[in-house]
Amino acid sequence: MHIFKNVNDIRLFLNQKTEQIGFVPTMGALHEGHASLLKASLSHSDITVCSIFVNPTQFNDSSDFDKYPITTNTDIEFLEKLGVDILFLPTVAEIYPDGVDKFPAFDFKTLNHSMEGAFRKGHFEGMVQVVDRLLQIVKPDHLYMGQKDLQQFNIVSELIIQKKYPIELRVGLIKRETSGLAMSSRNQLLSKESKENAAVIFKSLSWAKEQVEHISIDKITKQATQFIFDAGGKVEYFTFVDGTTLLPVDNLKNATIAYIGVAAYFNNVRLIDNIPVKGIHIAEGATFFVPNKAKENYVSTNI
């Protein structure tokens, strides 16, 4: 595996290649969720690039940034075992040569109004800043992201459209622990007890999905929030959103695609998860492709 730490070296290397490039951007502390995206890239692309960069501009809470797990040596071994071709491991200076306050001009539309956007001010501005920079450096043909970051992949899809990048975005399904807890780098920060308790997040989402034909969204939200509270969690949001606009909905009749999104704290560790409740039915072991010109048309693709 080639490891590059500066932009000029990775660009010089990739500029000599004519093969299809698949790209998986990460913040490290890699787990099987990342592996599923990397395996998808390895299956469909000639060259697979993984980046590890803990982006300071997308942390609205400095303490959250300070405690984010850094496991670089383990991550390198993880990537080598998978057979990843290139690891891009840049410094802040390499990603932000002109400083961290040079945000790209970008219209989020309604995509950052709810969920993470409502509670993490500046998060998506920072995320777009680094993803745009990484896409310009790597210039991939295929970009792989995870469904767990629902708003992030929708915003990046819009970035691709607005910048007219010739990039295909593929989104991998959420990988889960046997308990149902969504795999996350932050799970490493949980105690054994908190990790067991946090499994209630997915149980609440699953229960909520089952109830949409029977009781109101308002009642579902209140009860699901109580389930998480009773298990020791602190809910930041539990909300139904339109899958195209990501705006909250109180009735699913007018939504072609809909999700339930949740953020909750267990043992002061912030966890997010989501589940589709309308318009997306994808088999296990699949990605769904987000077409550049018709984001509302999701096409499942077996991998």
GIRA-V409770 format. One record per residue. SS is DSSP state (A for helix, B for strand, O for the rest). PSI is psi as a letter, one per 20 degrees, with the letter a starting at -180 (* if undefined). NEAR is the number of other ideal C-beta (glycine too) atoms within 10 Angstrom. Layout:
ss = {SS | SS}
psi = {PSI | PSI}
near = {NEAR | NEAR}
This chain:
ss = {O | B | B | B | O | O | A | A | A | A | A | A | A | A | A | O | O | O | O | O | B | B | B | B | B | B | O | O | O | O | O | A | A | A | A | A | A | A | A | A | A | A | A | A | O | O | B | B | B | B | B | B | O | O | O | A | A | A | O | O | O | A | A | A | A | A | O | O | O | O | O | A | A | A | A | A | A | A | A | A | A | A | O | O | O | B | B | B | O | O | O | A | A | A | A | O | O | O | O | O | O | O | O | O | O | O | O | O | O | O | O | O | O | O | A | A | A | A | A | O | O | O | A | A | A | A | A | A | A | A | A | A | A | A | A | A | A | A | O | O | O | B | B | B | B | B | O | O | O | A | A | A | A | A | A | A | A | A | A | A | A | A | A | O | O | O | O | B | B | B | B | B | O | O | O | B | O | O | O | O | O | B | O | O | A | A | A | A | A | O | O | A | A | A | A | A | A | A | O | A | A | A | A | A | A | A | A | A | A | A | A | O | O | O | O | O | A | A | A | A | A | A | A | A | A | A | A | A | A | A | O | O | O | B | B | B | B | B | B | B | B | B | O | O | O | O | O | B | O | O | O | O | O | O | O | O | O | B | B | B | B | B | B | B | B | B | O | O | B | B | B | B | B | B | B | B | B | B | O | O | O | O | O | O | O | B | B | B | B | B | O | O | O | O | O | O | O | B | B | B | B | B | O}
psi = {p | p | p | p | i | q | g | h | g | h | g | g | g | h | h | i | q | i | r | p | p | q | p | o | p | r | k | a | l | q | a | h | g | g | h | h | g | h | h | g | g | h | h | i | q | h | p | p | p | p | q | o | o | o | o | h | i | j | o | i | o | h | h | g | g | h | j | p | p | o | l | g | g | h | g | g | g | g | h | g | h | h | k | q | g | p | p | o | m | r | r | h | h | h | h | m | h | j | r | i | j | n | p | q | p | p | o | i | c | j | i | j | h | a | d | h | h | h | i | m | p | i | g | h | g | h | g | h | g | h | g | g | g | g | h | h | g | h | l | q | h | p | p | p | r | q | h | h | m | g | h | g | h | g | h | h | g | h | g | g | g | h | i | k | p | m | p | p | p | p | p | q | q | p | p | q | r | h | i | i | p | p | p | q | h | i | h | h | i | q | r | g | g | h | g | g | h | i | i | h | g | h | g | g | g | g | g | g | h | h | i | h | i | h | r | q | h | g | h | g | g | g | g | h | h | h | g | g | g | h | j | j | q | o | p | g | q | o | q | p | q | p | i | g | h | j | q | q | q | j | p | i | h | j | p | g | q | q | r | p | q | q | p | q | p | p | k | j | p | p | q | q | r | r | p | p | i | p | i | p | n | p | q | q | k | r | q | p | p | n | q | h | i | m | h | i | n | p | p | q | o | q | *}
near = {14 | 13 | 14 | 21 | 12 | 14 | 18 | 10 | 14 | 23 | 15 | 11 | 14 | 19 | 9 | 7 | 12 | 7 | 11 | 15 | 22 | 28 | 26 | 29 | 23 | 22 | 18 | 21 | 22 | 23 | 18 | 12 | 22 | 26 | 20 | 20 | 26 | 24 | 20 | 23 | 29 | 19 | 11 | 18 | 20 | 14 | 21 | 29 | 27 | 28 | 23 | 23 | 19 | 17 | 22 | 15 | 20 | 21 | 18 | 15 | 11 | 9 | 9 | 15 | 14 | 8 | 13 | 18 | 14 | 14 | 16 | 13 | 8 | 13 | 20 | 18 | 12 | 20 | 24 | 12 | 10 | 17 | 11 | 23 | 19 | 21 | 22 | 25 | 18 | 20 | 10 | 15 | 9 | 19 | 20 | 18 | 10 | 6 | 8 | 14 | 8 | 10 | 13 | 14 | 5 | 16 | 8 | 18 | 14 | 13 | 22 | 23 | 15 | 21 | 25 | 23 | 19 | 14 | 13 | 21 | 11 | 14 | 20 | 21 | 17 | 18 | 23 | 22 | 22 | 23 | 23 | 18 | 20 | 22 | 19 | 13 | 21 | 24 | 16 | 26 | 17 | 20 | 27 | 28 | 24 | 23 | 23 | 21 | 18 | 26 | 25 | 23 | 21 | 25 | 23 | 26 | 20 | 20 | 21 | 21 | 15 | 14 | 13 | 8 | 18 | 9 | 20 | 18 | 24 | 21 | 27 | 27 | 21 | 20 | 18 | 16 | 17 | 6 | 14 | 17 | 22 | 25 | 18 | 24 | 19 | 19 | 20 | 13 | 19 | 19 | 11 | 7 | 11 | 19 | 19 | 16 | 20 | 29 | 18 | 23 | 28 | 19 | 16 | 28 | 24 | 14 | 14 | 23 | 17 | 11 | 16 | 17 | 7 | 8 | 11 | 12 | 20 | 10 | 11 | 21 | 21 | 11 | 15 | 23 | 19 | 13 | 18 | 23 | 13 | 10 | 18 | 16 | 22 | 13 | 18 | 18 | 18 | 24 | 21 | 23 | 26 | 21 | 21 | 16 | 17 | 24 | 15 | 17 | 19 | 10 | 11 | 17 | 6 | 8 | 19 | 14 | 19 | 22 | 27 | 24 | 21 | 27 | 21 | 24 | 16 | 27 | 14 | 12 | 19 | 17 | 23 | 21 | 23 | 21 | 20 | 19 | 22 | 18 | 16 | 17 | 9 | 18 | 8 | 5 | 12 | 16 | 27 | 19 | 16 | 24 | 14 | 16 | 6 | 9 | 17 | 13 | 11 | 20 | 11 | 14 | 13 | 8 | 18}
